[in-house]
């Protein structure tokens, strides 16, 4: 029986496309797909990993839309990708001892301000971990706000796993600047800039993915996603630090 490849539209027979090599059995993303991705080997090196990173920097929404539609042979699996780039960034950050500037030194008299700034420093110092933790929180919020797009929750997990990888890749790109400004108060400005860039990049990605939504609508929903996710994530960290 002839099959049309979802990646390159080539008509073929068999288990794999004879043109691009993609599997004939490409199904919609579900929990089993994510589970299999988590079990995968994320430390392997191949061209799809670097191609996926490049696409996330320059056309993130189109990459994600293609991946969800079944064009997957050219892209690295999202969970494997985010674990790889998170490992790279964590290694660079802690090997070169990047020291995020904190105003906690000047607000040490106020216990609440002091604790808040400790949390802020911890999030910047462990950005890879905090990004991974935020994926399910952001996914739930995005699933509810973009419900009319007819995507399931597993697909939103994939979307936001890709976007978490994008945020970490941006920080790897900016790492030389962090290194130059290390141990100065200017480093805090870099982190603030990157936080704003995270929001702008999510707007850009969702606007590319969902062509039937206006830019203003996307901006408002993404801001709401970030606000809700930030409050929930921060509340979780505050509870942990209060307990400790």
N, C-alpha and C positions, 0 to 999 in steps of 0.2 A: 504493500500500500504506500502510495506517495505521501510524503509529509512536507509541509512548507516550514522552513527554518524560521523561528521567531527572531533570530539575530540578523540574518542577511537576506531572508526571503527566498533563498535557494530551494528548489524542489528536489527532494532526494528520497531514497529508500534506505532503510537500515536504522541503526541505533544512534549514529552520529552524522552530522552534516558533512558531506564531502568537500564543501567549500570553505567553511570557517571552523569546523570541528566541534560545534556546540551539540550537546546531547539532544536527542529527539524528544525526550520526556522532560520538558520544562513546564513546571506547574506553578500555580499561583502560590505566593509566599504564605506560609502558615507556621504554626508552632514547631512542627517537625523540621522544617527548613532551618529555623533559627537554632534548634537543638543540634542539628547536624553541623551547622556552621561553628557553634561553640566548641564542638568536639574536634573541629578541623585543626590542622597544623598551621598556626599563624606565623611561625618563625621562618618559613620557607621563603626563598627569594625567587621572584620571577617578574617578568615584564608587566603583568597585569597589575601588580601591586603599585608600581610607580606610575603606570598609566592612569590608574584609578585616583591616585593622589593628585596628579596633574589635572584631571578632569574635575575633581572636587574644588580645585582652586579657581578654575576658569569657567566651568559650565556645570555647577553642581546639580541644579534642578533637572537639566536634560539627562545627566548621568543617572540620577535616581529614577526618573520617569522611564528611561530605557531599561534599566535593571528590573523594575517592577513589571514592565510589559513583556519580559522574557529575553531581552538581549543581554545575556550574562557572560558569554564566553570571554569577552575582553576585559571584564571587571573582576576585581578581587572581592571575595565575600566580605560583607560589612563588619561582622563581629571580628573576624580574623584581622581585617585591616585596622580597626580601631585598637585592638590589643597590641598590634605591632607598633603603630605610631605612638601609642601611649607609653610603651616600653622605651622607645627611642627618646621621647621627650623627658621622661622621668630619669633616664640614665644621664642625659646631658645636664638637666637641671641640678641634679644632686652631685654629679661628678665635678662640675665646675662651681658648685656651692653658690648658686644664685641666691642672693639675699634680698627678698622683697622688702622695700622700705615701708615702715608702718608708723603712723602718727601715734601709736600707742605709747611711745616714749613721752610725748607731751601731755597725754591724757591719762597718765598712770594714776592720778588721784581719784579718778572716777572709775569704780570697779566695773560698771556696765560697759563704758566705752573701752576700757582695757580688754575685757573679754571679747567684745565685738571685733576689735582689731586683731586679737589673737586668731579668731575664726577666719577673718579676712586674709591674714597671712597664711594660715594653714591651707585655705582653698587655693591660693596662688601657688604655694609651695607643692601642693599635691593636686595640681589641676587635672592630671590624667585620671586620678581616682574620682575626683568630684564630678568630672565629665561623664564617666561611666555610671556613677550613681544617679546623675540627673536624667539619663536617657529614658527610663520608664516613666519618670514624673512628667517630663516634657511630652512623651508619647501619649500619655493619658489625656493631657490638656489639648494637644493637637488633634487627637482623635475626636474629642467632643466638639471642638471649635470648627473643624473642617469635615464634619460628619457627612455633609452633602456630597463629598467627593467619592463616596462609595468605596473607600479603602478599609480593610479590616485592621484590627489593632496590631497584628503581626507586621503588617506592611508599614505602619507608623513606627514600630520599633526599628525596622530596617532603615526607614528614612532618617530617623534621629540618631541612629548609630552611625550612619554615613556623615551626618552633620557634626556629630561629636568628633569623628575622625578629622573632619575639615577644620574644626576649631583648634585641634591639637597640631595639625599640619601648619596652620598659620603661625602658631607659636614656635614651631621648629624653624620656620622661615625667618622669624624675627629674633631667633636666639642669638645671632651675632650682636644685634643691638643690645639685647639684655646683658650680654657679656661685657660690652663696652661700658654700659651704664651701671654695672654691678656695684653695690655698696654706695650708691648715691641716691638722693631723693628723686632724681629724674626717672629712676626705674619704675617708680609708682605710676608715673604718667604713661609709661609704656603699657602697663597692665590695665590702666583705665581706658586707653585707646583700644586695646584688644577686646575689652569687654563691650565697647560700643560697636566694634567691628563684628563681633559675634552676632549681634542683633541684626546689623545690616546684611550680613551674609545669609542669615536665615530668611530674611525678607526676600533677598535675591533668589535663593533656592526655591522657596515656596511659590514665588511669582513665576519662575520658569516652569515649575511642575504643573501648576494649576492655571492654565491659560484662560479659563472661564471666570476668573475672579479678578476684580480690579486691583490695582496696586495699592490704593488707599485701604481697601478691605483687608488685603494681606498684611499691610503695615499694622493696622489696628489689632488684628488677631495675633500676630507675632508678638507685639508688645504685651498683649494680655497673657500670652503663653509664657513669656519671660517673667512677667510680674508674678503670676501664680506659682510658677516653678521656682523662682527665686525665693519667694516667701516660704514655700513648703520645704525647700532644701535647707534654707537658712534656719528655719525652725527646728529641723532635724539636727543640724550641727549644734545649735544653741542647747538643745536638750542634752545632747551627749556631753558638751563641755560643762554644763551645769552639774550633771551627774558626777563627772570626773572632778 
